[in-house]
Amino acid sequence: MTSHHRIASIDTDDRNKVEPLFDAVVAALKADGVTVGGFIERAGDDPSDDLKTIAQDIQTGKRYTLLRSSEAPERCCRIDPHALGEVNAQFAITSRALQIVNSSPDLILFHRFGGIEVKGEGLRIAFEKACASGVPILTAVAEQYQPDWAAYCEGKTTVLPADTQAVLDWCRNIATKNTGQ
């Protein structure tokens, strides 16, 4: 798959597909010598707590809690804006975050653009800083948020299937353009 867009999303509602796909893509890109910065969403460490979710820094391995374990069942979204604020602070504001953006990795990967980002919260600030940096961005977007994502990117995004080879092809093409190889 080829595209001139520097921003791509994987169109999937299946969270269980995204984590292993991102893991495979990051491993293959690192083996190619591509520098990847950002976060991958993962299940929490406690198998009995299927609601807890974390974001793991791709470069350092540090984990940040994203979802609360105990949330009112009538609430459709369990995202904890305060915990996501920690990730935002780590990426968008803190020296570590600025280091990632300012170091101009070949690719920035954020685990998801979802409802909380649509509302202007969560990783929205981090997406904005990454977009302004000009570094290619890869994320996952559920079908229900694709129209918001397209509007946010002003239509300048490539939508990829949840297929490792298709995602790798896009990443390798865009990373090569980014590095000038």
Salt bridges, closest charged atoms under 4 A:
GLU19 OE2 - ARG42 NH1 2.90
ASP23 OD1 - ARG42 NH2 2.61
ASP32 OD2 - ARG172 NE 2.54
GLU41 OE2 - ARG15 NE 3.21
GLU41 OE1 - HIS111 NE2 3.68
GLU41 OE1 - ARG112 NE 3.47
ASP45 OD1 - ARG63 NH1 2.78
ASP57 OD1 - ARG96 NH2 3.52
GLU71 OE1 - ARG68 NH1 2.85
GLU71 OE2 - ARG75 NH1 3.22
ASP80 OD1 - ARG68 NH2 3.38
GLU128 OE2 - ARG124 NE 3.34
